């Protein structure tokens, strides 16, 4: 036990920071965690959890329409935004309390306020100094705001959950997972949605076949896309906002939402004074054991900008705590991390895209299934699901699995186990189909 106030002081009580705090305390360390906003971090407070609840709420729009084909007659259906918004906020409050209880029950001291490094062992939190033998930075990331005049008139994913009323028109700047997810939510709730992007593609880095399918389905549903455009300035007008583009055209909207990616929270942490190095992306540079260039300072999660996913941050925090305070040193394996886009319809992906596999292995075999889900057929919907398996021709190993369609993320989690385990296409084929399901397509591709 050190002579400092704490053995570990964590900056940031998000997913990675809370996990690291709890595990370190379980190993007998004296732990404190500093948080300037709310315990739970982006995912719980203003990210994936409340967003997924909005996605669930928006799905009822199509489900209530489809119900007629299944014999249900629902009269007078009406959507009330404040009800959904407030119920989501109440669930966030509940989870915030649970996260705080987790810290309290594990004897972790919570320090409320902004934290700033004063030296390699001292942290100022809201004007009070605390010392620690080891310091873990888990301050996360925030939405990126572009340097264009009038950018401050727009909102980000942080503010979406607190809109006083549902706008009639929304323009979403960006084409990544956050942009496409909220585009689907707003559109399903009856908002006129336009997604704008500087390039001609959406979901860059994802399997192109899935991105193309989502674009086609979204346009058929009535979402608007303005691609290959550059937004130059935002003007406040009497009844909303006016967007000015490089081609001289304008567009009016009630709400502009920035969804252009996320940047690590490294400002005003005192990093420069202590000598903590940043990498070329402006994130805290760490090695495979989450060590910075300063011996007793570490970092995990989005502030390192390795893989900005909640389960990754959790695993990094756990690995750090076990290595530094336990007797079980291990490292996070970043291979075959599953991911999802909760768009309408959703996407799920694990492993390599077809292009990545060809670059890595040369010869690959690709299997696809393009079908209308049974429920959609009876509902009279024409949109099709697409499943794709990428196989290394030399070993028959499935190195990538990609899907778009109802419940794709739920199905993909199980597929990720198979890809992670290195199972072969022959083993997929040898697995009996579960009929009638959408997932049976995974073992029927020939």
Secondary structure by P-SEA (a helix, b strand, c coil): cccccccbbbccccaaaaaaaaaaaaaccbbbbbbccccccccccccaaaaaaaaaaaaaaaaaaacccccccccbbbbbaaaaaaaaaaaaaaaaaaaaaaaaaabbbbbccbbbbccccbbbcccbbbbbcbbbbcbbbbbbbcccccccccccccccccccccccbbbbccccaaaaaaaaaaaaaccbbbbbbcccccccccaaaaaaaaaaaaaaaccccccccccccccccccbbbbbccccbbbbbcbbbbcccccccccccccccccccccccccbbbcccccccccccccccccccccccaaaaaaaaaaaaaaacccbbbbbbccbbbbbbccccbbbbccccaaaaaaaccbbbbbbbbcccaaaaaacccbbbbbbbbbcccccccccccccccaaaaaaaaaaaaaaacccaaaaaacccccccccccccccc
